[in-house]
Amino acid sequence: GFALSDREKRCGDFSGGWQMRVSLAKVLVHRPPNIVLDEPTNHLDVAARDWLALELSEYRGTVLIVTHDTEFMDIVANRILELKDGAVTAYSGNYTDYQRQKAERLAQQDRAASRQEREIEKQTKFIERFRYKQTKATAVQSRIKAVERIERIERPNAREATVSFQLQATGRTERDLLSVTNVAHAYGDHQVLTDVTLHVERGDRVVFIGPNGSGKSTLLKIIARLIEPAAGSVVWSDRARLGYYDQHQDEALEAGRTVIEEVRAVATDEPDERLRNILGRFLFRGDDVYKPIAVLSGGERSRVALAKFLIEPSNVLLLDEPTNHLDVGTRRRLIDALEGYDGTIICASHDQTILERVATRVFEVDGGTAVEREEMRRELPPVKRSR
């Protein structure tokens, strides 16, 4: 997908998606017998993701992938390794096969635990009944030792721990919320946006789509007032309160702070009890809130960044690839929360589920402009409309 003119560009001048393509090309061009990839679909647009899935599904070598992209796993994987509670459990097949096999294994484990519990209860009743009967002393001691030797089967948790939160707008904006007029922007000689004009009303859920490097993130940053456009204007209504979250938010965390200190930095007036309660919803419980940011995994850092974002009051959410880096459970919960949000959303995303469940208006950003895809416009059910 790289043009001849791209060959002399510095890697740092490319968008996140194109930088990921460069990284993948460095690995795949050598055709090594073994490949290890860490979240390879993050930042990729739909076309690049589909190409990579096909390439890896036909790859002759061994490929080890760390990913939360379930659709990608369904295409590429023929074996799933689940890391949980310090152990690794192997499943054959793709992600869908893994879900079925895991459910069957847990059901089998639950039945085995029930049988064992019944047997222990039976032996315990015998022991209690004949404990002080001299003629049964030998049998009682034998059964006590037998019960003590039993290796207990743990009953599986009915539900795995997952994040729990809701999104609620703070205050009501004017109906005419945002006007973007003739916006243009360039990075050096590279013109990213040439003439973007759009209007957003209260309650809209706008999603920007388009190939890597088309200017989606740039347009969102301009709308969020993080960068000034080279030309054109961005006008927000007076009561708009913006909340901005992007796929690199976790990289801005202070490594020297603890989890609770990092969240407190954006909520200085909130008592620790409330901060701990919020962090508990993001699976930071007990002493976990005192973990240094520096020792957290990528997924944990993303949860801290998400907690920081959600604690700040807003009625407009500006989101740049918000589901990148999130584990399956957190991604599902975020999409549920966005679907039920009563404010306005403007989002740049390649996530098909966001398009299907969250978006009410879709703009394709490409060739320097943003064109609304009228065929993808939809109305929200009355219970979910912004009031």
Number of C-alpha atoms within 10 A of each C-alpha: 7 9 6 7 7 12 9 7 9 8 15 9 13 16 18 19 17 22 18 20 22 14 12 14 11 11 13 13 8 8 12 13 10 10 15 12 13 11 14 21 23 20 23 20 19 18 12 19 18 14 11 19 20 14 13 17 17 10 16 12 11 12 16 14 17 12 18 21 18 14 12 20 21 17 15 22 19 15 16 20 15 13 10 8 6 5 8 10 10 12 17 13 17 19 22 13 16 20 14 11 15 16 12 12 13 15 15 13 16 18 14 15 17 15 13 16 15 12 13 18 13 11 17 15 12 16 19 10 12 14 17 11 10 9 10 15 13 12 13 22 13 12 16 16 10 12 16 10 9 10 8 12 15 11 15 14 9 9 6 8 11 15 18 16 17 13 19 16 17 15 13 19 22 13 11 12 20 18 16 19 16 16 23 22 23 16 10 8 6 9 13 22 26 17 17 19 16 15 12 19 16 23 23 22 27 23 25 26 26 20 18 25 18 20 26 30 22 21 25 21 19 20 23 20 14 11 13 16 20 14 15 16 17 20 13 18 15 9 13 19 18 18 18 21 20 21 19 16 18 20 12 9 20 14 14 12 16 20 26 22 20 21 26 17 11 13 15 10 8 12 10 14 9 10 19 20 13 21 24 17 17 20 18 21 14 10 8 15 21 14 15 17 22 14 12 15 10 13 15 20 22 25 23 25 23 21 19 23 19 19 17 15 14 22 24 27 24 23 22 25 21 24 23 22 25 22 18 14 14 21 17 15 16 21 17 17 17 21 18 18 23 23 25 26 25 23 28 27 24 26 15 10 12 21 20 10 13 23 24 18 21 24 21 18 25 19 15 19 22 24 17 18 12 10 8 13 14 12 12 15 7 8 9 14 15 16 11
